[in-house]
Amino acid sequence: MRDHLEHYRTRLKVKADINSCNRCPLGDSPHRVPFDGNTWTPKLVLLGEAPGASEAIAHRPFVGASGVYLDHMLAMAGTSREDVTIVNTVCCRPPDNRDPEWSEMAACGSHRLAQVNLARTSFGLTLGRIPLALLTDIPGVSVGKEIDHGFWADEKFWIPTYHPAYALRNRGAESVIVNSIRRALQYVSGELETPVDPKFPNYKVVDGMLIKKHDTSLVPQKYLETWPVFLHREWVVFRHDPEMVRAAKDLRGQKLA
């Protein structure tokens, strides 16, 4: 219960920080669009581009035609909006629906990261070119060439795919997006093994959680008896379960997070 309360308070703080932000000219707009969806038990984070006119009015991401189509494709992939957290690269609508500028995405970076970190999952999809370019730091990246080529960023494993608005104009992209969602869910379920982040070779994903390699000989016997799910072979859970984190940090004073 305490962990749920702390999570709820963090949600409120993240939204309050977004609503009071004036770091860039987009902040002059009263129409802020923070994250939406399930952040406590999501399967995926969906990172979109920027709010549109409908989103600015509703203060929720993906509620226009693209949002309706996204819900349809999530259902085709066997999931729903209740199983995802939705975030955008910027929280305010750019004028005339233009693409957000790099300076605006940089100014909104801490908000994006705070929203992404709220989602207690290690997996996500980038929807369209802009979020893919932002996370890979490759401005001219082609979504079509990177479809399903997963990569690590912000401590999550991301699957690139098209934006729902692109699929509205090019119906052949619908099956691509649906297959990308299904592929991401296969990583969540463990049907596909998540590649190790080359920058952090001692980390991997097991049962949807980011974990760190650890010498099990250092684990006190009481934890082996009391916490039968605490260990996964030689790996120890260190994120997404606060009680596990507290137990892990108590192991001979070692900090795993």
N, C-alpha and C positions, 0 to 999 in steps of 0.2 A: 504494500500500500504506500509506504514511504517513497519507494522508487517511482511509482506512478505519479505521486504528488510532485516530486522533484522534476520529473519530465514535463508535467503540465505547466509548472512554473517557468521552466525553460522555454516552452512554447510561447507563453505569454510575453516573456522578455524579448524573444526574437521578434515577435510581431510588433511589440512596442518600439523596439529599436528601428525597425523598418518604417513604421508610421511617423517617426520623428526625424527621419534622415533628410539632410539637405546637402549631401556631399557633392552632388553634381546638378546641372541645370534641370535634369528630369525630376529632381526633388521638388520643384516648384508646383508640380501637379498634385492635387489632393487625392488622386486616384492611385493608391498604392495597391499592389497585388502580391501579398505574401504567399508562402507555400500553402498547399491544400492537401488533404487526405490523411491517411493513416501514417503516423510517425512512430507508433509504439511497436507494432508488429507488421511492418510492411515487407513485402517480398522484394520490391524494387523502388528505386528512385528514378523518376522521369525528369530529365533536365531539358526544358524547352528553351525557346529563343527570347521572346519578350511579350508582355501583355498586349493584346489588341483592344479594339474599342469595346467589345462586349465584356472582356475581362476587367477593363478599367472601371466599368459601371458596376459590375458584380463584385469586384474586389476578390475574385477567385480566378485561378489560371484555367485555361482550356474549358470555357463555357460556351463559346460560339460554335460555329459550324465545325471547326477543327476539333473542338472538344467532344462534340457529339460523335464525330467519326472516330476519335480516339477511343471513346467508350465502346463503340462497336468493335473495334479491332482488339481491344483488351478482352472482350467477351469471346471473340473468335479464337483467341490464344488460350482461353481457359482461365482467365482471371478477371478482375474488375478494378474500378477506381478505389474500392475499399481496401485493396491489397497493395496500394502504391502511395508514395509521396510525390507530389508534383511541385517542381521548383522551376524558376526561370533564371536566365543569366542576369537579368536586371528586374527590379521590382516595380518600375514605373514605365508607363507606355511612352515610347519615343514618338515625337510628332509625325503625323501623316503615315504612321505605321512603318517608318523607315527602320533599317537594321540598327541595333544599338551600336554605338561607337566603342572602340577599345577602351577609351578613357572612362566611359560610363560603366562598362563591365568591370574595369579595375576598381572604380570607386565603390561599386556594389559588391566587390569580391568577398568582403568579410560577411556580408549578409547572406550571399549565396552559400558560403562555406558553413555558416551557422545553421542554415536551413538543411543543407545536405547532411550535416552531422547529427541533426535531430533524428533522422531516419535510422532506425536500428536494423540496418541491413548492410551487407557489404557489396551489393550489386546495383547497377543502374543502367539506364539507356540514355544516350544523347539523341535528342529529336531534332534533326536538321544540321545544317552546316555550322551555324554560329556556336552552339555549345560544344560541338566537336572541335572547332578551331580554338575555342577558348581553353579547353582542357588539355589539348595537345600542343598549344602554342604554335600552331601552324595556320596562319591566316588564309592561305590559299588551298586548304585541304579539300579534297573531294569526298563527299559522303559515299557516292557510288563505289569508289575504289576501296573504301574502308568498311563496307557493310560487314558486320559480324566479326571484324578484326578487333577483339577485345584489348583493352589497355587499362593500366592502373592510373588513377588520379584521385586526389582527395581521400586516400585510404579506401577507395572503392574500385571495383572492377566494372568497367563500363563497356557496353556493347553499342556501337554506332548504328544508327538507322535513319531513315528519312523522317521528315516532319509530316504530321497528318495533313497539313495544308498542301503539301506537295502531292500527297496521294489523292486529294480531292481533284487536283488538276490532271494527275497521271494515275489512273486507276490501276495500272499494272504495279504500282508501288505498294498497293494494299497488302498483297501477299508477302512482299518483302518485309514490311513492318511487322506483320503478324508472325512471320517466321523468326524475326529478330526477338520479339517478345518471348516466343516459345523457347528460343535458344537461351535467353537470359534466365528463364525459369528453370531450365535444365541445370544451369550452374547453381541456382539457389537450392535445388533439390539434391544436388550431388551427382546427377546422371552424367554431367560433364565435369571433369576435374578442372578447377580454376588454376591457370598458370601462375607460378610464383612471380611476384614482382621482382624483377632483376635488381632493383635498388634496395630491396629488403629481403634477401634470400632466406632469412630465418622466420619469415611470416608466410602463412597460407590461410586458406579458407576451408573450414570444416563445419558441416551442418549449418551453413549460412552465417558463420561467425568468423571474424578475423582473429587468428590465434598466433602465438609466438612459440618457437621451439624452446624447449626447456629440459634440463636434466632431471628426469623423474626420480633419481636417487636422492634428490634434495627434498622431496615431498614427504612431510611427516606422515607416519602411518595413520594417524587419526583422520587425515584428510582422505586417505585411500579408503577408509572404512565409512566415513561420514558422507563423503561426496563421491558416490560411485560414477557420476557423470562428469566429475571435475576434470578427469584426464582423458585425452584421446591419444592413445599410444604415448609417444614422447612429446605430445603437444599439450599446452595448457591454455585454456580460454583466458583472454585478458580484456575483451571488450564486450559491450552490449548486455552483460549481465552483472549489475553492480555488486551483487552478493559474491559472485565468483571472483570479481576483481579484488574485493576486500580480502577474501581468503588467499588469493594468489599473492597479494602484497605482503601477507603475513609469513610467507615461506622464507624463513631465515633472513627476513628483512629485505628480500629482493623485490625490486619494482619491475614488473613486466610491462606496464603500460607506457 
